[in-house]
Structures are given as structure tokens and as C-alpha cells.
């Protein structure tokens, strides 16, 4: 099973007799991209489990949502479709559009790392036919790349993360009427973030982190997931890989040194984890960002 088998918006487009998939790629980090053409169609999205960022590349002036028939698309227009949303679309004429699909876990990591907020308290706002020149430019840059070539795919993954970061920073709001139950206290969450960042190069066990919160490992793991949106080991791995990407782009350290400084047991372990997550090796990633 591929990631696309679980992406409901992608599957809805795939079922259309008129939509055609030009190409798609899993980008790692819980993200994927697809480029579609479609014409004279109707598509419904019912509570997908993932977020979708989309951009109209060409056409779209005859496209509208059934509940908002007066608002029409156009080249460069963006849509932000959060997980669990519902929408029904009518497509008149030809359209070409790009999608970036984002897992809720990756969105949660963005809320923690960029906003220092508990993901449960936040929601991605829904937008239809939004104007945002920076995001539109990123989509066009993404389409200029070869998503299947390893080096190009590294750049594509980086652009997709920039799209998500921009959305987290500018298109996220507080959930209204929320009453949180369970999870870690805010001060515990911040202490854990600091501890993990300071000790990424060291072995980290769930017992160590649980002890910091005076909890059993079992209860700590459950409360950590509620507050962070991901399991402790997933969060630690994501932070290690994030630091590794930064070092690959901005330092001349050897791969073995980067592996050890980010808490990986060896260069081979680092390479395996990196490739499994991002689809390319650390060397390919570094080469993609070097002239």
C-alpha cells in the first residue's frame, strides 16, 4: 500500500472519468504531491483524514463550490482544505491544478516547532480561491522539478515543507469552544521540547522523558501523543532529521559526524532512516542544495 491509497482527496480525483493524473510523488515527512488536469466534472470531498493545499495552474474560471456558486477559480488561486472538512466542487471547462497532501502528524509537528502550541488547540483554516503570491510561486517552482529524480525530489520535498510552514504560520487559528482533557501541561511540553533539542546527540529513552514528567512510560506515551500529535519516538526522529537536514545544507561536516551529532548510531543507520523518510540519501540531499 502506498501513501496515495490512504489520501481521500487523491482517491476522489482518481475515480473521476475526466480527471487525469500527470504525475505524483511521495515526498517523505508525511507529505505527497500530485499534478492533475480535469474538465466538466463534479467532485466531493468528505472528511478526509489529511490536509490538502492546492493551486490552480491554468483554467479554473468555471470552477466553483456548490454552496458558493458566485466565487470562481482562476490561475494562481489557492485552496486550503483542512482534514475533516467537507466540500463539493463543480468544474466547467478545463483546469490544471497541483495538490500537496499533508498528514495530520506533519501538521502537528509544525504547530509544535513553529508556533510552540499544542496541536489540539489549533486548526488549519479553510480557504477557497485565496490570493497568496508567495505560495503560488512555490507551487510553480515545485512543478518545474523532476519529482522522480533523487536530487530534484529533495528540492521538491523542501518546497513542500516551505508550503506547509507558510500555511502553519499564516493560516492557522485557535479552535473555538475547545475543552482539553488529558495531555501534558504547557510547562511540561515546553520542558520536553527543550530537553529533546539539547540532547538530540544523546541516546534518549522514553523512560528518561517520562521521569521528567513524573509519569510511568505508558501514561507518558499516551499523554505525549495527545499533546504533540505524534508518538515520542516519532517526534524525536523528526527533530533529529530536521537538524540533519540543516547541517547537510549549511555545514561541511562529514556524514558520519552529522549522524553522531544528531543521535544516530552510525552513518549507515542515519542513511537508512533518512532515505526511508525522504526517499533519497543524505549525500543526494546535500548535492541538491549545492551549486
Buried (B, 14 or more C-beta within 10 A) or exposed (E): EEBBEBBBBBEBBBEBEBBEBEEBBBBBBBBBBBBBBBBEBEBEBEEBEBBBBBBBBEBBBBBBBEEEEEEBBEBBBBBBBBBBBEBEBBBBEBBBBBBBBBBBBBBBBBBBBBBEBBBBBBBBEBBBBBEBEEBBEBBEBBBEBEBEBBBBBBBBBBBBBBBBEBBBEEBBEEEEEEEEEEBBEEEBBEBBBEBBEEBBBEEBEBEEBBEEBEBEBEEBBBBBBBBBBBBBEBBBBBBBBBBBBEBBEEEEBEBEEBBBBBBBEEBEEBBEBBBEBBBBBBBBBBBBBEE
